[in-house]
Amino acid sequence: MGQDLNAREKAATLAIARKAVETAVQSGEVYIEPREEKALNQRNGCFVTIKQKGKLRGCIGNFQSELPLFREVAEMAAASATKDPRFYPMKKEDLHDFALEISVLSPLHKIEKIEEIEVGKHGIYLEKNFYRGVLLPQVAVEYKWDRDTFLMQTCLKAGLPTDAWKAEDTEIYIFSAQVFGENS
């Protein structure tokens, strides 16, 4: 990740995500307003999380992007609202009550020892055969998980047994994120 976004850039990014969600739900289009800020034109991966009444409503992202951050945020916000397979696509009546959280990601770093994982600082991306699972850094904090529980939950998210992280052919990557939201 380049430098962290400042307060003004965070506010602009959240406004882009909100407009993208609203436009995607109302018209099916992805709204993208060009931005001049250098930080918003970096090519970072990001995840956009939507919550309603404090509960997860959608979360989609990419680890890497060929797009500038402002465009990636808009695309991921629209996808979180309309394409997360765990939820029905948001409808117009859902637009009156939702909150956004954005995680701007560092590049993935493959680890050799699980001791490298710092709960609260790192997210986990786990890969075994064709199974993949990811949990953002804030998830472990939210649920008060220790490192082992975080690894087990990432395995479950990937559709694997909870101890799959111990297997020789499982690859574990960590990443950090600058996380900010409308309620923070």
C-alpha positions as CSV (number, residue, x, y, z in Angstrom):
1,M,0.0,0.0,0.0
2,G,1.3,3.5,-0.7
3,Q,0.7,6.1,2.0
4,D,-2.5,6.0,4.0
5,L,-5.4,8.1,3.0
6,N,-6.0,11.3,4.9
7,A,-9.4,12.3,6.3
8,R,-10.4,14.2,3.2
9,E,-9.5,11.3,0.9
10,K,-11.3,8.8,3.2
11,A,-14.5,11.0,3.1
12,A,-14.2,11.2,-0.7
13,T,-13.8,7.4,-1.0
14,L,-16.8,6.7,1.2
15,A,-18.9,9.2,-0.8
16,I,-17.8,7.4,-4.1
17,A,-18.8,4.0,-2.6
18,R,-22.2,5.4,-1.3
19,K,-23.0,6.9,-4.7
20,A,-21.9,3.7,-6.5
21,V,-24.3,1.6,-4.3
22,E,-27.2,3.9,-4.8
23,T,-26.7,4.1,-8.6
24,A,-26.2,0.4,-9.0
25,V,-29.4,-0.4,-7.0
26,Q,-31.5,2.2,-8.8
27,S,-30.2,1.9,-12.4
28,G,-27.9,-1.1,-12.6
29,E,-25.1,1.2,-13.7
30,V,-21.7,1.7,-11.9
31,Y,-21.2,5.3,-11.0
32,I,-17.6,6.5,-11.3
33,E,-16.6,10.2,-10.9
34,P,-13.0,10.8,-11.9
35,R,-10.8,12.0,-9.1
36,E,-7.5,14.0,-9.2
37,E,-6.1,13.1,-5.8
38,K,-2.9,11.1,-6.1
39,A,-3.9,8.7,-3.3
40,L,-7.2,7.9,-5.0
41,N,-5.3,7.1,-8.2
42,Q,-3.0,4.5,-6.7
43,R,-3.6,0.9,-7.8
44,N,-4.6,-0.8,-4.5
45,G,-6.8,-3.8,-3.8
46,C,-9.8,-3.0,-1.6
47,F,-12.9,-4.5,-0.1
48,V,-16.1,-2.7,0.4
49,T,-18.4,-4.0,3.2
50,I,-22.0,-3.0,3.6
51,K,-23.8,-3.4,6.9
52,Q,-27.5,-3.0,7.7
53,K,-28.5,-2.7,11.4
54,G,-25.0,-3.6,12.3
55,K,-25.1,-6.9,10.4
56,L,-23.1,-7.9,7.3
57,R,-25.1,-7.2,4.1
58,G,-22.4,-7.6,1.5
59,C,-18.7,-7.6,1.1
60,I,-16.7,-8.0,-2.1
61,G,-13.2,-7.0,-3.0
62,N,-10.0,-7.6,-4.9
63,F,-6.4,-8.0,-3.6
64,Q,-4.9,-6.3,-6.6
65,S,-6.3,-3.8,-9.1
66,E,-5.4,-2.6,-12.5
67,L,-7.9,0.3,-11.8
68,P,-7.2,3.4,-9.8
69,L,-8.5,3.1,-6.2
70,F,-11.5,5.4,-6.8
71,R,-12.7,3.2,-9.7
72,E,-12.0,0.0,-7.8
73,V,-14.0,1.3,-4.8
74,A,-16.9,2.1,-7.0
75,E,-16.9,-1.3,-8.7
76,M,-16.6,-3.2,-5.4
77,A,-19.3,-1.1,-3.7
78,A,-21.7,-1.8,-6.6
79,A,-20.8,-5.5,-6.5
80,S,-21.2,-5.7,-2.7
81,A,-24.7,-4.3,-3.1
82,T,-25.8,-6.4,-6.0
83,K,-23.6,-9.5,-6.5
84,D,-22.6,-10.9,-3.1
85,P,-24.0,-14.5,-3.5
86,R,-24.7,-14.7,0.3
87,F,-27.4,-12.1,0.1
88,Y,-30.2,-11.0,-2.2
89,P,-29.3,-7.9,-4.3
90,M,-30.1,-4.7,-2.5
91,K,-33.4,-3.1,-3.4
92,K,-34.4,0.6,-3.4
93,E,-36.0,0.2,0.0
94,D,-32.6,-1.0,1.4
95,L,-31.0,2.3,0.5
96,H,-32.4,4.3,3.4
97,D,-30.5,2.3,6.0
98,F,-26.9,1.0,5.3
99,A,-23.4,1.8,6.4
100,L,-20.2,1.4,4.5
101,E,-16.7,0.3,5.5
102,I,-13.7,0.3,3.2
103,S,-10.5,-1.7,3.6
104,V,-7.6,-0.5,1.4
105,L,-5.2,-3.4,1.2
106,S,-1.5,-3.9,1.2
107,P,0.0,-6.5,-1.2
108,L,-0.3,-10.1,-0.1
109,H,2.8,-11.6,1.7
110,K,3.2,-15.4,1.8
111,I,4.2,-16.6,5.3
112,E,6.2,-19.7,6.3
113,K,5.2,-19.6,10.0
114,I,1.9,-18.7,11.6
115,E,3.7,-16.7,14.2
116,E,4.0,-14.0,11.6
117,I,0.2,-13.4,11.8
118,E,-0.6,-10.5,14.1
119,V,-4.3,-10.6,15.1
120,G,-5.7,-7.1,14.6
121,K,-3.0,-6.1,12.2
122,H,-3.2,-8.8,9.5
123,G,-5.9,-10.3,7.4
124,I,-5.5,-13.9,6.1
125,Y,-5.8,-15.3,2.6
126,L,-5.6,-19.0,2.6
127,E,-5.3,-21.3,-0.5
128,K,-5.4,-25.1,-0.7
129,N,-6.0,-26.8,-4.1
130,F,-8.9,-25.0,-5.6
131,Y,-10.2,-23.7,-2.2
132,R,-9.7,-20.1,-1.2
133,G,-10.8,-18.1,1.8
134,V,-10.1,-14.6,3.1
135,L,-10.9,-12.8,6.3
136,L,-10.1,-9.1,6.8
137,P,-8.0,-8.0,9.8
138,Q,-11.0,-6.4,11.5
139,V,-13.0,-9.6,11.6
140,A,-10.7,-11.3,14.1
141,V,-10.9,-8.2,16.3
142,E,-14.7,-7.9,16.0
143,Y,-15.2,-11.5,17.1
144,K,-12.3,-11.5,19.7
145,W,-10.5,-14.4,18.0
146,D,-7.0,-15.6,18.8
147,R,-4.7,-16.6,15.9
148,D,-5.7,-20.3,15.8
149,T,-9.4,-19.4,15.7
150,F,-8.8,-16.8,13.0
151,L,-7.0,-19.5,10.9
152,M,-9.8,-22.1,11.6
153,Q,-12.5,-19.6,10.6
154,T,-10.5,-18.7,7.4
155,C,-10.5,-22.4,6.6
156,L,-14.3,-22.6,7.1
157,K,-14.8,-19.6,4.8
158,A,-12.8,-21.5,2.2
159,G,-15.0,-24.6,2.5
160,L,-12.2,-26.6,4.1
161,P,-11.9,-28.5,7.4
162,T,-10.9,-26.2,10.3
163,D,-7.4,-27.8,10.6
164,A,-6.6,-27.5,6.8
165,W,-4.3,-24.5,7.6
166,K,-1.8,-27.1,9.1
167,A,-1.4,-29.1,5.9
168,E,1.8,-28.8,3.9
169,D,0.1,-27.9,0.7
170,T,-1.9,-25.0,2.2
171,E,-0.5,-21.6,1.4
172,I,-1.1,-18.8,3.8
173,Y,-0.8,-15.1,3.0
174,I,-1.2,-12.1,5.2
175,F,-2.0,-8.5,4.4
176,S,-2.7,-5.3,6.2
177,A,-5.5,-2.8,5.6
178,Q,-6.4,0.8,6.2
179,V,-9.9,0.3,7.4
180,F,-12.4,3.2,7.7
181,G,-16.1,3.6,7.6
182,E,-19.0,5.9,7.9
183,N,-19.4,5.1,11.6
184,S,-15.7,5.6,12.4
